[in-house]
Amino acid sequence: MILWTIRHTKPYNPKDVCYGRLDFDVSPTFEEESDKALKALVDAEAKPTRLFSSPLIRCTKFADKASKMLGLTVEKEPAIIELNFGTWEGQKLTAVPRSEMHAWTSDLRGYRFPEGENFYDIDKRAGKFIDSLADDGEFLCITHAGVIASLQHSRCGLPDEVFVEGMFTYAMVTRFEFTRNANGLYYGTFTKIHDGIPMPALNMEKA
């Protein structure tokens, strides 16, 4: 099974807050970013037969544009929505209690954000979703850094201590190739096809 993922373009976030599932719109750079990513997808000879999108607007706008280019219907998929950062959403990271920041930086993928998720929760929901896809299919998902990283960690063997979630560029294009194991679960490899605008560095200093 071939799975292409594209991270959403840069969101409009003038206050530079943790946004997670906040439904921020796209930035003025949307057209340029999405054009380059879709060109990279075509140049890589992608031929998806189904197009999935996170339900958040920064993904659905991108998916609508991809839909017109590919002639595919957009299927909104809740399983590939971003991590729920709970009480951190809408706050600057510098405003997060130092005790919470310390707990996160001590366990980057395992820490459960207050009233939210941890990254292992994405492993479960995103993994269940991809396992439902046909073995001989080729698919495209417009999604988020947390979901793309989850697939790299949980299904491609990237160690937890390599915290790529904060390193991805906006509109990054990735190609995954998966084969089912004896238990019917997909595992495989990934290749980055395209990089877009870098995201701001995360302030993750420990208390």
SULNOR-V95738 format. One record per run of one state. SS is the DSSP state (alpha for helix, beta for strand, coil for the rest). FROM is the first residue (numbers start at 1). TO is the last residue. Records with the same first field share a line. If there is no record, write none. Layout:
# SULNOR-V95738
SS = FROM-TO / FROM-TO
This chain:
# SULNOR-V95738
coil = 1-1 / 8-10 / 12-25 / 27-29 / 44-49 / 54-56 / 71-73 / 77-77 / 81-85 / 89-92 / 96-97 / 107-118 / 132-137 / 144-144 / 157-163 / 167-172 / 181-185 / 195-207
beta = 2-7 / 11-11 / 26-26 / 50-53 / 74-76 / 138-143 / 173-180 / 186-194
alpha = 30-43 / 57-70 / 78-80 / 86-88 / 93-95 / 98-106 / 119-131 / 145-156 / 164-166
